Amino acid sequence: MDIQSKKLSLIEWLINLNDERLLSKVESISKEDDFWFSLTAEEKNEIKQGISELDDAKTFDYEDVISSHRK
């Protein structure tokens, strides 16, 4: 199912929805800000770099990282 089909399916579901509590929850989700937009450019770059390193299997053992900071 492509994204447009998913959107149409959700619209149909919302049109037929009569549960006020559930509608309120959906409404509150729609008003939430995406945290990504509150990040600085530097923070976004660090996250992107981390994802890239994970994709390239450039990872470090947790214990090695912690022990190096305890020295």
Secondary structure, 3 states (H helix, E strand, C coil): CCHHHHHHHHHHHHHHCCCHHHHHHHHHHHHCCCHHHHCCHHHHHHHHHHHHHHHCCCCCCHHHHHHHHHC
